Amino acid sequence: MAQMNSDKGYVIALAEDSDFYIAGALHIERDDSLIPWKFSDDVEAAKAAEQDGIKLVYGMDGIEDGVYLDTPDNRRVLENALLEKSHKPSILETMKQYHEKIAAESRSPERTRPTSRER
């Protein structure tokens, strides 16, 4: 995860492979390199960043409020991530499709060998 260090207690970070943040989107995180921490978590760090004048995204459907930087480029990254997510079937949908395929294959009549009269 790329980030810019800060003595303010938070960093502007860029997730590359995260279970929490959207890849390629700039967001605010607590600066874990500062001991003791200035904030208890990333949410508190984001609130402080806003007080310092950093604009964060609010009201974007499917995106958590107050996490990601509100810039045109960052909004494009977020929109693309939402589009990509909407095109990927969920695990449940994928499993359903798999089971339907297996069921259909088991229902299809097996082709029998021709009898001597049919040859």
Buried (B, 14 or more C-beta within 10 A) or exposed (E): EEBEEBEBBBBBBBBEEEEEBBEBBBBBBBBEEBEEBBBEEBEBBBBBBBEEEBEBBEEBEEBBEBBBBBEEEBBEBBEEBBEEEEEEEEEEEEEEEEEEEEEEEEEEEEEEEEEEEEE
